[in-house]
Structure formats: C-alpha cells, structure tokens
Amino acid sequence: MNKDNLSTIDNAITQKYEDEQDFDQIQALSQKSRRKQKKSVEYIGNGPIFQVLLYQSANNIVGFLILTLYLITDSIFIGQYLGQAGLASSSVGTPLELLVCIVVIQSLSVGAISLIGPALGQKKPEEARNYATQFFLLVVIYNIIMPAIILPLKNIIARGLGATTEPVYTYLSNYMWVMYSIGIVSYSINGALLPLLRQENKVKEAMVCLILSSALNIILDAILFNFFLDKLKMQSAAISTVVSQLIIDLWILYNFFGGVKSTIIKFDKKYIKFSWFYLKTTFKQFIPAAFNTIPTIIAQALTSSQISKYAGSRTTQYQAVLGIFLRLIQLMVQPRLGIYFGFLAIFSYNLGQNKYRRIQKLILYADWLTTGILLVVQLILIGLMPFLIKMFNSDQKFVDEATPLLRICFSGIFTQSSITFASGVFQMRRKVITATLLQVFRLIVNVICIYIFPLFLDIKWIFIVPTITEVCGFLAAQFFIWQQTFYFKKMADEQEAEPKAIEGVEVSIASIQETHID
C-alpha cells in the first residue's frame, strides 16, 4: 500500500472521527436545548400536552408527597410520644389549621393564577407582576388580621372544635398558641408564592422547597420530641413546623423580590395599590377554590363533634382513628393537588393563547391520570392498613379496632379528583357560580350523612361518609367534565375551520380574477 493510499485512509478516519464528534456535540446541544425549553414558560403552551402535564405533575407530586411524609411523621411522633390523646388533639385541631393556614391562601392564589396565567400566555409580564404584587399585599393583610382574631379566642375555639376532655384540650390549646401567632406567616408565604413559581414552569424549584422544608421538619421533630417533650408537649410539633417553613420562606421571598434574575412573576413597587378589577376577580375565584377543600374541613369538624356527642367511652379512641385518617388521606390529597396545580398553570396559560384543542385534551388527561394514581394508592393503603396504624399506635387492641374503620373510610376515596378538576375548569373560565354549586352539592351530601347516620346507626358507621360523599361528587363531576370537554372540542373545531374558510374565499377570488382576465 503506497503513501497516498495510507494518507487517504488516515484522512477518512480523521474525518469520520470529527463527524462523530460534531454529531455528539450537536446531540448534546439538542438535549441541552430540550432541557432548556422544558424550563421555559413557553413550554406550557408549545410542548406535547400530556408530556407538559407529566412534567408539571411529576415535580409537584414528589414535592407534595414529601410534604405528606412530614405530616405523617409528625403524627407518628405525636402518637408514639403523646398517645391517643395526642392524636385526638391533632384530629380536632386539623380542620381549623387547614382552613386558616392553607385553604384560604391556596384559594386566593387560584384567583391570582386565573389572572397571571392568561397574562403570561398573552406575553404581558408587566400585567402578571401587577397581579402578583396585589396578591402579595392581600396575603400580608391576611397575616395581620387572622392572629388578632384567633389568639384571644383560642381556648373557646379549642373546646368548640371538640377538645372537651383532658389532656386533649390542653394539648390543643398550647399547640394553637404557637401555630396561630407565627405559623400563619410561615404557611402563607409558602402556600402563596410557590404556585407563582409553578406558573412560570419552575416546578423543580418549588419541589426542592417542599422537600427541604419537610426534611427540616422531620429533623426538628426528632430533636424536640426526644429532648424537650416534658416542657413543650404538643408545641414540639408546632415549633418544628413553623421553624422549618420559615427557613425555606427566606429563599422564596428572595426569589419573589427579584433576587433571582430569571424570575418573571415578582414583586414590583409600582403596583402597590389594589385595583377593583383584581379584587373583584380574586374574590369571585376564591369562593369556588375554597369550596374544593372547605367541605372536607367542615366534614372533619362535624365528624369530630358527632363522635364527641355519640361515642361515649369510645370518644378519644374514635377521634384518634379520625386523626390517623386525616394524615393517611394526605397520601391521596397531595398527589391530587400536585396534578391540580400543574393543571391550573397549563390551563390558564393555554386559555390566554386560545389553544382550545390542548385544553380539551388536558381536561381528560388530568382527570384520568389522577383517578388512576389515586386508585393504586387507595388499594395499597387498604392492604397495608394494620401496619400503617401500628406506626401511630402500637397497641394491638387499638390496631384491631381501627383497621376496619379506616378501611371503610378509604373504600371509595379514589373518586375525589373529578369534582376538583370540573370545578377548576369553571373557575378558569370565570363561571364561579357553577364551580361553587358543584362543591356545595358535595357539601350537602356530606353534612346530611354526618347528621343522619348517628341517628339510625352505630356511630362507627360515620366513617363510611367520606366514601359516600366522594362517589356522589364523582358522578356529578363526570357529567360536567364531559360537557366541558365537548365545549372546548367545538371551540377548537370552529377555530381550525376558520383558516380553511378564509383559504376557500381566497381561492374563489383568485378564480374570479383569472376568469375576468381571460
């Protein structure tokens, strides 16, 4: 083989190697570009709709499940260190804590998102900042008013919630002092501003915040319950919750006030003034958003009250069972919320861009995905119920009596998501009356069952009410989900027909012109 042939072969090998390097670099750049696109807010309006839902939901679900882990771990510490009385105080106090610290703030955030999402979809970042700033001012005012109302009345409220025996009353009263002095602030910064991060498609950042907060909470629980239990009792749980959230809140506030340069939705002092349009829209959206959760909270409070009234010597035991239910149900509530908040972000953004076909698919995908996930979780919970109860209370007699009651509770809970999505669709379309009526129907079913069952049946059958309520809500919601799906399909068909009609007119005009020329 001569030198020319060897040189040709060497050149070919070198060229092949360089081509492969170029291909690898192009592939790497392409992958980097795809990752960057996923992080961009435009991905919500341009990416494959099911993949966008999975991307938003997966990160949200991980964050919310870690939050659930903290809630369950918190109750495990309470149950193991303070027994059935601790679990009972947790169960009677949970409804008010959910309402004041979480539900009100999350519901206000839905009102803000219904304005911020379309503004982003229409490429109006200044308008989005205007609404975000007004939303933050509303949260600040709420944090001033609520402690001033609750703290002076905390002892009366504790007894009104059903803490009628000792040491349940003392545990709850002490817990409330911490939670409603500074706990509202720690919860509301997290609950108000993380949805705005998700609206920007920064779901991973929101997930990390929840994970770090939950991990800190578990660590603080272990320290406070092991070393300061004699002095703090139930306040151990409250302090660990408040401190862990406040630490993460520092970064959330830093981001919201412009510390992170890439942030679009942030505070702007130009807009420190409420507009009537913002307040009107937010409070219209607040009612149906709050009613996504308020029926559950009312049911919890009424159930606790009915147990106190009818259970007699079983009161503390049944309230402890209810307390375990309220923690385990979070394993289903939090994945639902994870998908729901992703759903709202995607829906509002695409609504702002009039992308009706994407919305039509989104409604069905979100409902099916959530129902399927919840069914799997429900079956796992029912199967593992005795082992799960032992984590909270290792007394075998209590485990044996609580297992069938909790299995009854969970027998149809997987149907809970449909009414949330049906109501959410109407909220984003600003049809607040329909959205509210859906939730009111669910509430009516709930209250009637809670009051009627103890009159004719043993009090233990009150534990089947959650299943009856959710199944009735599911049946009503399915009608509206399919009705709204067909509505957006019709809108999409009309939207797609318009260019064809215009094209047909242009062809006709061109034909006439050609004929005229001939």
GIHUHU-V138658 format. One record per pair of residues at least 4 apart in sequence whose C-alpha atoms are under 7 Angstrom apart, sorted by the first residue. I is the first residue (numbers start at 1). J is the second residue. D is the distance in Angstrom with one decimal. If there is no record, write none. Layout:
# GIHUHU-V138658
I J D
I J D
This chain:
# GIHUHU-V138658
1 5 6.4
1 6 7.0
2 6 6.5
3 7 6.0
4 8 6.1
5 9 6.2
6 10 6.1
7 11 6.1
8 12 6.1
9 13 6.2
10 14 6.0
11 15 6.0
12 16 6.1
13 17 6.1
14 18 6.2
15 19 6.0
16 20 6.1
17 21 6.2
18 22 6.1
19 23 6.0
20 24 6.1
21 25 6.1
22 26 6.0
23 27 6.0
24 28 6.0
25 29 6.0
26 30 6.0
27 31 6.1
28 32 6.1
29 33 5.9
30 34 6.2
31 35 6.2
32 36 6.1
33 37 6.0
34 38 6.2
35 39 6.5
36 40 6.3
37 43 6.0
38 43 5.5
39 201 6.1
39 202 6.6
40 201 6.6
41 200 5.3
41 201 5.3
42 46 6.2
43 47 5.0
44 52 6.2
44 346 5.7
45 349 6.7
45 350 5.6
47 52 6.0
48 52 6.1
49 53 6.2
49 358 6.3
49 362 6.6
50 54 6.2
50 365 6.9
51 55 6.0
52 56 6.1
53 57 5.8
53 342 6.5
53 343 6.8
54 58 5.5
55 59 6.6
56 60 6.3
56 203 6.2
56 342 5.1
57 61 5.7
57 338 5.6
57 339 4.6
57 342 5.5
58 62 6.2
59 63 6.3
59 203 5.9
59 204 5.8
59 207 5.8
60 64 6.0
60 203 6.5
60 207 5.9
60 338 4.5
60 339 6.9
61 65 5.8
61 334 6.9
61 335 5.0
61 338 4.6
61 339 6.9
62 66 6.2
62 207 6.7
63 67 6.3
63 207 4.3
63 208 6.9
63 210 5.2
63 211 5.7
64 68 6.2
64 210 7.0
64 334 5.3
64 335 6.6
64 338 6.3
65 69 6.2
65 331 6.8
65 334 6.2
65 335 6.7
66 70 6.5
66 211 5.7
66 214 6.4
67 71 6.4
67 210 6.3
67 211 6.8
67 214 5.5
68 72 6.1
68 330 5.9
68 331 6.2
68 334 6.9
69 73 5.9
70 74 5.9
70 214 5.3
70 217 6.7
70 218 6.0
71 75 6.4
71 327 6.5
72 76 6.2
72 327 5.6
72 328 7.0
73 77 6.3
73 218 6.8
74 78 6.4
74 221 6.9
74 237 6.5
75 79 5.9
75 87 6.9
75 392 6.8
76 80 5.9
76 391 6.1
76 392 4.7
77 81 5.9
78 82 5.3
78 83 6.8
78 86 5.6
78 87 6.3
79 83 4.5
79 84 6.2
79 86 6.0
79 87 5.6
79 392 5.0
79 393 5.9
80 392 6.2
80 393 6.2
82 86 4.8
83 87 6.6
83 393 7.0
84 88 6.0
84 316 6.8
84 317 6.6
84 320 5.6
85 89 6.2
85 167 6.5
85 168 5.3
85 316 6.6
86 90 6.2
86 168 6.6
86 171 7.0
87 91 6.2
87 320 4.9
87 323 5.6
88 92 6.3
88 168 6.5
88 316 6.1
88 319 4.9
88 320 4.5
88 323 6.1
89 93 6.1
89 163 6.6
89 168 4.9
89 169 7.0
89 171 6.4
89 172 5.4
90 94 5.9
90 323 6.2
91 319 6.4
91 320 6.8
91 322 6.2
91 323 4.0
92 161 5.8
92 162 6.1
92 163 6.6
92 301 6.7
92 304 6.3
93 97 6.4
93 161 6.9
93 172 6.6
94 98 6.0
95 99 6.2
95 297 4.9
95 300 6.2
95 301 6.1
96 100 6.0
97 101 5.5
98 102 5.1
98 103 5.9
99 103 4.8
99 104 6.1
100 104 6.0
101 105 7.0
101 184 5.2
101 187 5.8
101 188 6.4
102 106 6.0
102 187 6.7
102 188 6.9
102 191 6.6
103 107 5.9
103 290 6.1
103 293 6.8
104 108 6.2
104 290 6.5
105 109 6.2
105 188 6.0
105 191 6.1
105 192 5.8
106 110 6.4
106 191 5.9
106 192 6.2
107 111 6.7
107 286 5.1
107 289 4.9
107 290 5.1
108 112 6.4
108 282 6.5
108 286 5.4
109 113 6.0
109 192 5.8
109 195 7.0
110 114 6.2
110 285 6.9
110 289 6.7
111 115 7.0
111 281 6.7
111 282 4.2
111 283 6.9
111 285 4.8
111 286 5.9
112 116 6.0
112 131 6.5
112 132 6.9
112 135 6.4
112 282 6.1
113 117 5.4
114 118 6.9
114 348 6.2
114 428 5.7
115 119 6.4
116 120 6.3
116 128 4.7
116 131 6.4
117 121 6.2
117 199 6.7
117 345 6.4
117 348 4.9
117 349 4.7
118 122 6.1
118 348 5.4
118 349 5.0
118 351 6.3
118 352 3.9
119 123 6.3
119 124 5.1
119 125 6.7
119 127 6.2
119 128 5.6
119 352 6.7
120 124 5.5
120 125 5.9
120 128 6.5
120 349 6.5
121 349 4.7
121 350 6.5
121 352 4.8
121 353 5.5
122 352 5.7
122 353 6.1
124 128 6.6
125 129 6.2
125 264 6.6
126 130 6.2
127 131 6.5
128 132 6.2
128 265 6.3
129 133 6.0
129 265 5.3
129 266 5.6
129 267 6.3
129 268 6.5
130 134 6.4
130 271 5.4
131 135 6.1
131 278 6.9
132 136 6.3
132 265 6.6
132 266 6.6
132 267 6.6
133 137 6.4
133 267 5.0
133 268 6.2
133 271 6.3
133 272 6.6
134 138 6.3
134 271 6.9
134 272 6.6
134 273 6.8
134 274 5.9
135 139 6.4
136 140 6.3
137 141 6.4
138 142 6.3
139 143 6.3
140 144 6.6
141 145 6.4
142 146 6.1
143 147 6.9
143 184 6.5
143 185 6.1
144 148 6.9
145 149 6.5
146 150 6.1
147 151 5.6
147 180 5.6
147 181 5.7
150 154 5.7
150 180 7.0
151 177 6.7
151 180 6.6
153 157 6.1
154 158 6.0
154 173 6.6
154 176 6.8
155 159 6.5
155 173 5.9
156 160 6.2
157 161 6.1
158 162 6.8
158 163 5.7
158 169 6.6
158 172 6.5
158 173 6.2
159 163 4.8
159 164 5.6
159 169 6.9
161 301 6.5
161 305 7.0
162 304 6.3
162 305 5.5
162 308 6.5
163 168 5.7
163 169 4.7
164 169 6.1
165 169 6.0
166 170 6.6
167 171 6.1
168 172 6.2
169 173 6.1
170 174 6.2
171 175 6.2
171 234 5.5
172 176 6.1
173 177 6.5
174 234 6.9
174 235 6.2
175 179 6.2
175 234 5.6
175 235 4.9
175 238 6.0
176 180 5.7
177 181 6.1
178 182 6.5
178 183 6.6
178 235 6.9
178 238 6.2
178 239 6.8
179 183 4.2
179 184 6.7
179 238 5.9
180 184 5.8
182 186 6.7
183 187 6.2
183 242 5.3
184 188 5.9
185 189 6.3
186 190 6.8
186 242 5.8
186 245 5.5
186 246 5.1
186 249 7.0
187 191 6.0
187 245 6.9
188 192 5.6
189 193 5.9
189 249 6.2
190 194 5.8
190 249 6.2
193 197 6.7
194 198 6.4
194 206 5.8
195 199 6.2
196 200 6.6
196 265 6.8
197 201 6.6
197 202 5.2
197 203 6.7
197 206 6.4
198 202 5.1
198 203 4.8
198 206 6.8
198 345 6.9
199 345 5.0
202 206 6.6
203 207 6.1
204 208 6.2
205 209 6.4
206 210 6.5
207 211 6.2
208 212 6.1
209 213 6.1
209 248 6.3
210 214 6.1
211 215 6.1
212 216 6.1
213 217 6.2
213 244 5.3
213 245 5.5
213 248 6.1
214 218 6.3
215 219 6.3
216 220 6.1
216 244 5.3
217 221 6.0
217 240 5.3
217 241 5.7
217 244 5.2
218 222 6.3
219 223 6.4
220 224 6.0
220 240 5.2
221 225 5.8
221 236 6.7
221 237 6.3
221 240 5.7
222 226 6.0
223 227 6.0
224 228 5.0
224 229 6.4
224 236 5.5
225 229 4.8
225 236 6.1
228 232 6.0
229 233 4.9
229 236 6.9
232 236 5.5
234 238 7.0
235 239 5.9
236 240 6.2
237 241 6.3
238 242 6.2
239 243 6.0
240 244 6.0
241 245 6.3
242 246 6.1
243 247 6.3
244 248 6.8
245 249 6.0
246 250 6.6
248 252 6.6
249 253 6.1
250 254 6.2
251 255 6.1
252 256 6.2
253 257 6.0
254 258 6.6
254 259 5.2
255 259 5.0
255 260 5.1
256 266 4.7
256 267 6.0
257 266 5.8
257 267 5.2
258 263 6.7
258 266 6.1
275 279 6.4
276 280 5.9
277 281 6.1
278 282 5.9
279 283 6.1
280 284 6.1
281 285 6.2
282 286 6.0
283 287 6.7
284 432 6.4
285 289 6.2
285 427 6.1
285 432 6.3
286 290 5.9
287 291 6.2
287 436 6.7
288 292 6.5
288 432 6.2
288 435 5.5
288 436 4.4
290 294 5.8
291 295 6.3
291 436 6.6
291 439 5.6
292 420 6.1
292 439 6.3
293 297 6.4
294 298 6.0
295 299 6.0
295 443 4.9
296 300 6.2
297 301 6.3
298 302 6.0
299 303 5.8
299 446 6.6
299 447 6.8
300 304 6.2
301 305 6.2
302 306 6.0
303 307 6.1
303 450 6.5
304 308 6.3
304 319 6.4
305 309 6.3
306 310 6.0
307 311 5.1
307 315 5.9
307 318 6.9
307 459 7.0
308 315 5.5
310 459 6.4
311 315 5.0
311 459 6.3
314 318 6.0
315 319 6.0
316 320 6.1
317 321 6.3
318 322 6.1
319 323 6.1
320 324 6.4
321 325 6.3
321 402 6.1
322 326 6.2
323 327 6.5
324 328 6.1
325 329 5.8
325 406 6.6
326 330 6.8
329 333 6.2
330 334 5.5
331 335 6.9
332 336 6.4
332 374 5.9
332 377 6.8
333 337 6.2
334 338 6.0
335 339 6.3
336 340 6.0
336 370 6.2
336 417 6.4
337 341 6.0
338 342 6.5
339 343 6.0
340 344 6.2
341 345 6.3
342 346 6.3
343 347 5.9
343 366 6.9
344 348 5.9
345 349 6.2
346 350 6.1
347 351 5.9
347 359 6.2
348 352 6.3
348 428 6.4
349 353 6.7
350 354 6.1
350 355 5.3
350 359 6.9
351 355 6.1
355 359 6.6
356 360 6.1
356 488 5.5
356 491 6.4
356 492 5.1
357 361 6.5
357 488 6.7
357 489 6.3
357 492 5.2
358 362 6.0
359 363 6.3
359 488 6.9
360 485 5.2
360 488 5.3
360 489 6.0
361 365 6.1
362 366 5.9
363 367 6.3
363 485 6.8
364 368 6.1
365 369 5.8
366 370 6.0
367 371 6.1
367 417 6.9
367 418 5.9
367 421 6.8
368 372 6.1
369 373 6.3
370 374 6.1
370 417 6.5
371 375 6.1
371 414 6.1
371 415 6.3
371 417 6.4
372 376 6.5
373 377 6.3
374 378 6.0
374 414 4.8
375 379 6.3
375 414 5.0
376 380 6.4
377 381 6.2
378 382 6.2
378 410 6.6
378 414 6.3
379 383 6.2
380 384 6.1
381 385 5.6
382 407 5.6
384 388 6.2
385 389 6.2
385 403 6.1
386 390 6.4
386 399 6.2
386 403 5.7
387 391 6.8
389 393 6.2
389 399 6.0
390 394 4.5
390 399 6.5
395 399 6.3
396 400 6.1
397 401 6.3
398 402 5.9
399 403 5.9
402 406 6.2
403 407 6.2
404 408 6.2
405 409 6.4
405 463 6.2
406 410 6.3
407 411 6.1
408 463 6.4
408 464 5.4
409 463 5.2
409 464 5.1
409 466 6.1
409 467 6.1
410 467 6.6
411 467 6.2
412 467 4.7
412 471 6.6
413 466 7.0
413 467 5.4
413 470 6.1
415 470 5.9
415 471 5.9
415 474 5.7
416 470 5.2
416 474 6.5
417 421 6.5
418 422 6.1
418 474 5.6
418 477 5.7
418 478 6.6
419 423 6.0
419 473 6.0
419 474 5.9
419 477 4.8
420 424 6.0
421 425 6.2
422 426 6.7
422 477 5.8
422 480 6.2
422 481 5.4
423 427 6.2
423 435 4.4
423 438 6.7
424 428 6.2
425 429 6.3
426 430 6.0
426 431 5.0
426 432 6.4
426 434 6.8
426 435 5.4
427 431 5.7
427 432 5.5
427 435 6.2
431 435 6.5
432 436 6.0
433 437 6.1
434 438 6.3
435 439 6.8
436 440 6.1
437 441 6.1
438 442 6.7
439 443 6.2
440 444 6.1
441 445 6.4
442 446 6.2
442 469 6.3
442 473 5.5
443 447 6.1
444 448 6.1
445 449 6.3
445 469 6.0
446 450 6.2
446 465 6.8
446 469 5.4
447 451 6.2
448 452 5.9
449 453 5.7
449 465 6.3
450 462 6.3
450 465 6.7
452 456 6.9
453 457 5.5
453 461 6.9
453 462 6.3
454 458 6.0
454 459 5.1
454 462 6.9
457 461 6.6
464 468 6.6
465 469 6.1
466 470 6.2
467 471 6.1
468 472 6.3
469 473 6.2
470 474 6.0
471 475 6.4
472 476 6.5
473 477 6.0
474 478 6.1
477 481 6.1
478 482 6.2
479 483 6.2
480 484 6.0
481 485 6.1
482 486 6.2
483 487 6.3
484 488 6.3
485 489 6.2
486 490 6.1
487 491 6.3
488 492 6.0
489 493 6.1
490 494 6.2
491 495 6.1
492 496 6.1
493 497 6.1
494 498 6.4
497 501 6.2
498 502 6.2
499 503 6.0
500 504 6.1
501 505 6.3
502 506 6.2
503 507 6.2
504 508 6.2
505 509 6.2
506 510 6.1
507 511 6.2
508 512 6.2
509 513 6.2
510 514 6.2
511 515 6.2
512 516 6.1
513 517 6.2
514 518 6.2
